[in-house]
Amino acid sequence: MIGDAIAGWIGRSIDRRDGEGGTMGAILGVGAWEVAKRVVPAALLLGGAVLGARYVSARLQPATAP
């Protein structure tokens, strides 16, 4: 709830710089916040899974002599 208010305020402030108003910026700011709340955790989870798979794959490879 507070995140939505902050995102709306930031979006409104950015949109008001062009002198036309801030309603569209507030809407876009809240929309971007809602998307980021879902995408960022999913990206972190996916990245962790990829790193974990690479680590396990490297550990299962037989050691080569120098």
Sequence and secondary structure as in RCSB ss.txt:
>XXXX:A:sequence
MIGDAIAGWIGRSIDRRDGEGGTMGAILGVGAWEVAKRVVPAALLLGGAVLGARYVSARLQPATAP
>XXXX:A:secstr
 HHHHHHHHHHHHHHHTTTS SHHHHHHHHHHHHHHHHHHHHHHHHHHHHHHHHHHHHHHS     
